[in-house]
Amino acid sequence: MIYCLGPKGSYTEEAAEIFSKIIKDKNIEYCNSIYEVFERVEQGNNNCYGVVPSENSIEGSVSLTMDLLLEFPVKILGEVDININHCLIGYSKDKIKKILAHPQALAQCRKYIKKHDWETESVLSNSMAVKKVYDMKNEELGAIASKKAGKLYNLNILDTNIQDYPNNTTRFILIGKDCEDSNDISFTNNDTTKKSTIIIELIGNKPGALYNILKEFNKKNINLTRIESRPSKTKLGSYIFYIDYETPENEKELINSLKNYVSNIKYLGSSNIFSKFL
Amino acid sequence: MIYCLGPKGSYTEEAAEIFSKIIKDKNIEYCNSIYEVFERVEQGNNNCYGVVPSENSIEGSVSLTMDLLLEFPVKILGEVDININHCLIGYSKDKIKKILAHPQALAQCRKYIKKHDWETESVLSNSMAVKKVYDMKNEELGAIASKKAGKLYNLNILDTNIQDYPNNTTRFILIGKDCEDSNDISFTNNDTTKKSTIIIELIGNKPGALYNILKEFNKKNINLTRIESRPSKTKLGSYIFYIDYETPENEKELINSLKNYVSNIKYLGSSNIFSKFL
């Protein structure tokens, strides 16, 4: 079973369909929130997977996904990048007064919305925005979502590629339960580089202590692909760091060397990077 | 003139009042969005200031503020931390079906809202949420905001401290126009450590290249207080970094040494850290 952010027609669905082919499981169930996806994976068995957005090329990290990766006993099993083409969906462009969309979509189309002087309302997903516009049959409402979502509800595609920046890509990750009888062996993908993710809390919680961590990676010639800080939620100015790197041969040695500098470390696994053209 | 995110009763107002005493300017004008604050500062003269939230101890950076600090020709002149005590504001707790608030407040009270199974609607600020609940006179609506905002509109404070984590603090920054006849001299504050902020784009755009930057800080014994990455908005996996550090005596030397490793650097100035108890 694959749980993904719904309803049908979301960008997450596109990612879920790719992962569905890889893990050979056609059962996709739609959840109301990213939180619910994590909950279902935690409550399910080892054959339960979740698909959530982790990062967008314009808006950056999806903070909720980052926080839940720390909170729930899950690991990352794979990732895939999906091109985002935001469309304006509704009845008639001239009559629109308010735009409904997920907060990230609203942020990604900020200049476009500002130009038209429309009000905005955040909803839990873009496809939910389309559903709402359809359900309410109100010509003053418009939604931001994929062309697919607009067609699903028989609404008009009033404009395409309305995002402020042209290269808009969202990375989706496949998550699974973190348990002893590992579930990532079934779909190893030898062609691609594997990528690992760790979450660390530095001793003394000083951002400067990050230098020691990066020194270890540099000494071992390991490529970092992403460093992100998130608040530790204890006090302002205290952070935890999310680090993505190309999985080295002797990963255990790396993790052990980092332990000298961290008070906490969570290893989220080594995952496969999948192409969207399978 | 001080521009701050309105309407009256917002947490930003509290910060603006503190800055107002420091720069001895009592004219506070309320803007509809963070974007508008930056615009007004850019369009105004050297005596125009802006107050915007930059970071919260739970939710992390305010992405829009980060992006606009890069986009607009401004510098950071000061910062102050404000304790956040989110209250539930409305008519009667039992009748509430939907909560209005700024997306960050909704995120900070996620567990509380989930427990009550309320719907949510994002609005541009918490005080605007209170104003909406007041204007619509609808008992099914509630707002999240400060006690002050609730009292301003004569609504009931139905619950206090409803945020999921106890230590909820927001850092606000005072921004000014970046121009030759510097406007930060008038209120130097010799008692406190000064803090500088730079935004850098690493050569080759590789997160691993961050190691060279941290090495320079380490060599010069300069304390880093924050490192944040934001997407460069050109392609996924390409980042720019925001670095805060205690301003060293020879800052010019530091900046010059960093230039070997960066393709772009924006210096946002050295600013004063103000206490809220002035």
HADDOCK unambig.tbl for C-alpha pairs under 7 A between the chains (distance, minus, plus):
assign (segid A and resid 56 and name CA) (segid B and resid 236 and name CA) 6.95 0.50 0.50
assign (segid A and resid 57 and name CA) (segid B and resid 231 and name CA) 5.83 0.50 0.50
assign (segid A and resid 57 and name CA) (segid B and resid 233 and name CA) 5.56 0.50 0.50
assign (segid A and resid 57 and name CA) (segid B and resid 235 and name CA) 5.75 0.50 0.50
assign (segid A and resid 57 and name CA) (segid B and resid 236 and name CA) 4.46 0.50 0.50
assign (segid A and resid 58 and name CA) (segid B and resid 231 and name CA) 5.90 0.50 0.50
assign (segid A and resid 58 and name CA) (segid B and resid 233 and name CA) 4.66 0.50 0.50
assign (segid A and resid 59 and name CA) (segid B and resid 231 and name CA) 6.91 0.50 0.50
assign (segid A and resid 60 and name CA) (segid B and resid 230 and name CA) 5.95 0.50 0.50
assign (segid A and resid 60 and name CA) (segid B and resid 231 and name CA) 5.41 0.50 0.50
assign (segid A and resid 121 and name CA) (segid B and resid 121 and name CA) 6.38 0.50 0.50
assign (segid A and resid 121 and name CA) (segid B and resid 122 and name CA) 5.86 0.50 0.50
assign (segid A and resid 121 and name CA) (segid B and resid 123 and name CA) 6.83 0.50 0.50
assign (segid A and resid 122 and name CA) (segid B and resid 121 and name CA) 5.90 0.50 0.50
assign (segid A and resid 122 and name CA) (segid B and resid 122 and name CA) 5.10 0.50 0.50
assign (segid A and resid 123 and name CA) (segid B and resid 121 and name CA) 6.86 0.50 0.50
assign (segid A and resid 167 and name CA) (segid B and resid 234 and name CA) 6.14 0.50 0.50
assign (segid A and resid 167 and name CA) (segid B and resid 235 and name CA) 6.08 0.50 0.50
assign (segid A and resid 169 and name CA) (segid B and resid 236 and name CA) 6.54 0.50 0.50
assign (segid A and resid 206 and name CA) (segid B and resid 225 and name CA) 6.94 0.50 0.50
assign (segid A and resid 207 and name CA) (segid B and resid 224 and name CA) 5.81 0.50 0.50
assign (segid A and resid 207 and name CA) (segid B and resid 225 and name CA) 5.76 0.50 0.50
assign (segid A and resid 207 and name CA) (segid B and resid 226 and name CA) 5.73 0.50 0.50
assign (segid A and resid 207 and name CA) (segid B and resid 227 and name CA) 6.62 0.50 0.50
assign (segid A and resid 208 and name CA) (segid B and resid 223 and name CA) 6.30 0.50 0.50
assign (segid A and resid 208 and name CA) (segid B and resid 224 and name CA) 5.00 0.50 0.50
assign (segid A and resid 211 and name CA) (segid B and resid 211 and name CA) 6.65 0.50 0.50
assign (segid A and resid 211 and name CA) (segid B and resid 214 and name CA) 5.62 0.50 0.50
assign (segid A and resid 211 and name CA) (segid B and resid 215 and name CA) 6.79 0.50 0.50
assign (segid A and resid 214 and name CA) (segid B and resid 211 and name CA) 5.62 0.50 0.50
assign (segid A and resid 215 and name CA) (segid B and resid 211 and name CA) 6.76 0.50 0.50
assign (segid A and resid 223 and name CA) (segid B and resid 208 and name CA) 6.29 0.50 0.50
assign (segid A and resid 224 and name CA) (segid B and resid 207 and name CA) 5.82 0.50 0.50
assign (segid A and resid 224 and name CA) (segid B and resid 208 and name CA) 5.04 0.50 0.50
assign (segid A and resid 225 and name CA) (segid B and resid 206 and name CA) 6.96 0.50 0.50
assign (segid A and resid 225 and name CA) (segid B and resid 207 and name CA) 5.79 0.50 0.50
assign (segid A and resid 225 and name CA) (segid B and resid 237 and name CA) 6.78 0.50 0.50
assign (segid A and resid 226 and name CA) (segid B and resid 207 and name CA) 5.73 0.50 0.50
assign (segid A and resid 226 and name CA) (segid B and resid 237 and name CA) 6.90 0.50 0.50
assign (segid A and resid 227 and name CA) (segid B and resid 207 and name CA) 6.60 0.50 0.50
assign (segid A and resid 227 and name CA) (segid B and resid 229 and name CA) 6.95 0.50 0.50
assign (segid A and resid 228 and name CA) (segid B and resid 228 and name CA) 6.43 0.50 0.50
assign (segid A and resid 228 and name CA) (segid B and resid 229 and name CA) 5.84 0.50 0.50
assign (segid A and resid 229 and name CA) (segid B and resid 227 and name CA) 6.96 0.50 0.50
assign (segid A and resid 229 and name CA) (segid B and resid 228 and name CA) 5.84 0.50 0.50
assign (segid A and resid 230 and name CA) (segid B and resid 60 and name CA) 5.95 0.50 0.50
assign (segid A and resid 231 and name CA) (segid B and resid 57 and name CA) 5.82 0.50 0.50
assign (segid A and resid 231 and name CA) (segid B and resid 58 and name CA) 5.89 0.50 0.50
assign (segid A and resid 231 and name CA) (segid B and resid 59 and name CA) 6.90 0.50 0.50
assign (segid A and resid 231 and name CA) (segid B and resid 60 and name CA) 5.41 0.50 0.50
assign (segid A and resid 233 and name CA) (segid B and resid 57 and name CA) 5.57 0.50 0.50
assign (segid A and resid 233 and name CA) (segid B and resid 58 and name CA) 4.66 0.50 0.50
assign (segid A and resid 234 and name CA) (segid B and resid 167 and name CA) 6.13 0.50 0.50
assign (segid A and resid 235 and name CA) (segid B and resid 57 and name CA) 5.73 0.50 0.50
assign (segid A and resid 235 and name CA) (segid B and resid 167 and name CA) 6.07 0.50 0.50
assign (segid A and resid 236 and name CA) (segid B and resid 56 and name CA) 6.93 0.50 0.50
assign (segid A and resid 236 and name CA) (segid B and resid 57 and name CA) 4.44 0.50 0.50
assign (segid A and resid 236 and name CA) (segid B and resid 169 and name CA) 6.54 0.50 0.50
assign (segid A and resid 237 and name CA) (segid B and resid 225 and name CA) 6.78 0.50 0.50
assign (segid A and resid 237 and name CA) (segid B and resid 226 and name CA) 6.90 0.50 0.50
